[in-house]
């Protein structure tokens, strides 16, 4: 959550591209994360947190995935230690 707050500072919207997410997750996991697994994680995050929207970067011919949110919506969400029921 601290990483998200840092990204959101002074911005109306927060966007995290899949390459940025891969870099962050690799640091958390201690090993590289595949593009496929990263995109799956972005889609899962969208299902878990209604403030997040997963899509593609506009105008990017490579169709880079990204996750975006309105800062005010994102910062009002409380993040717990587990997943909601039905998610594994």
N, C-alpha and C positions, 0 to 999 in steps of 0.2 A: 504494500500500500504506500510506503514511503516513496518508492520509485514513481508511482502514479502521481502523487502529490507534487513531486519535483517537476514532472512533465507538465502538469496543469498550471503551475505558477504563472499568473498574469495572462492566461489565455482563456478564450471563450470555449474553445474545443480542444480536445486532446486526441492526437492520432499516433498510433504506434504501428509502423509497417512490419511486415513479416521478417525482413532482415534485422530490424531493430529487436524484435521479439526473440528471434533466434539467438542473437548475441546475448541478450539478457538471460534467456533460459540456459544457455551454455554456461554462463557464469554461475547460475544457481545449481545446475546439475553437475558441474565440474567436467563436462565433456560436451562435444558438439551435438546439436540437435538437428535432426533431418528437417528439410523444408516441409515434407509431408506431415511430420509430427507437429511441427510448429503451426501449420495451417489448421490442423485438427484441434490444437489447443486454443487457437483464436476462435474457432467456431464453438467450442465447448464453453469458453468464457462468455460468449454472446448468449448462450442458452442459460447460463447460471446467473448472469447479471443483466437485468433488463435495460440498464443505462448504456450498454455497449452495443454497437452495430458493426458487424463484420462485412466487409465488402472489398472492392478493388479500388486502387488509386486511380482517380480520373486522369485521362490523357496518357496513361502509362501503357505503352504497347505490350509490355510483358505481363500485364494484368496482375501486378504485385498486390497481394492481399494486405489488408490493413484493418485495424479495429479503431473505431472512433467513438467519442462520447462528448456530450456537452459537459463542461467542467462542473457546473452547478449540480447536475444530475449525478455525476460520478462521485463527487465528494460527499454527497448525501447518503450514499449506499454504505451500509456497514458490512464489512467483510469478516466472516467467521472463520473458524479453524476447519470446518468440514464442508462438504457439499450438501445441498438440499436433498431431501428424500427423492429417490428415483434416479440420481446421478451416481455414477461410479467412476 
